[in-house]
């Protein structure tokens, strides 16, 4: 039995387990299963691997996308300017790190972009934001990173986000978990009145389907998109990586 799974904390709801479980059923992969491994600290990872020697691959989610880097044996699969890992392939006891978030994000963002989407605001500076920033750099889109305090690459605080700043940045990407079910009334504290029909609001949150952040944009005519397509893209990229070079 081939075993795959997700590490993070907490893991109350998991896109990855639902997605791969359905995928294995549809593709009649009775030899594969996908499990959740909520670990309260990344230091528990070696113990987890010891208890599950049949693990072939792991997805990594909040809050360990950066902390897990110290446990990788091979980092060749990580772009040099992208210090976050959301996918691990386990071969011969060695942990090989990859980032498939950027693949899913780029694939889902590009069809939405219009010529005027030249400046972006990235809300949040956690592990997920690193993949978003990497894609913006690849696409030549200038950006500002917004967080509560100025640290770890952030260039603006939420307090500095005024009408003019939001109006002049027509692409706004929420990389924070604000608004995720069940806290559906939460949303990033930005001046939503500055939004217009020229704005594109992309929320990495996928549950609920329409977050309050997206609703605020929709009311003002903005284009909105949630993180579902990004998640599908990163999951399929992970599946390709786990099967690369493997004899079937």
Secondary structure, DSSP 8 states (H G I E B T S, - for coil): -EEEEEEES--SS-HHHHHHHHHHHHTT-TTEEEEEEE-SSGGGHHHHHHH-TTEEEEEE-TT-TTGGGGG-SEEEES-TT-----EEEEETTEEEEE--HHHHHHHHHHTT--TT--EEEEE--SHHHHHHHHHHHHHT-EEEEEESSS-TT--EEGGG--HHHHHT--EEEE-S-TT-TT-TT------GGG--TT-EEEES--SSSS-HHHHHHHHTT-EEE-SHHHHHHHHHHHHHHHHTT---
